[in-house]
Amino acid sequence: MISQIEIEAIVRKTVLLYNRLNSPKAVAKSVLVLPELVTIAFSGSFCYDCGGTLTYVEDFARDFKIFNDSLELTIGQTRQTSPRSFEVDYKVKARQKTV
């Protein structure tokens, strides 16, 4: 299994990449990183015609895969924290190996 420090490093890299690709429409910020749970806060104006906020949430999980080949994020609970921001709990899971 991957260490806590390695997961934190992957999340930091993912946040940087995500913000480079999506800012200013959406900005991600790491809230909590545990071996089994990652919480990310999203804020911005968002493009609701582009698929809604779910697209931004899925894009973060996709970007996470770029930096490692053993873990993936699955979407858990989502909470709106203000009219233009929300938090998402992602479950950290072992990535399924394809043959």
Summary of the structure (lengths in Angstrom):
residues: 99
radius of gyration: 13.1
end to end distance: 20.4
largest distance: 43.7
contacts: 274
relative contact order: 0.20
helix: 36%
strand: 36%
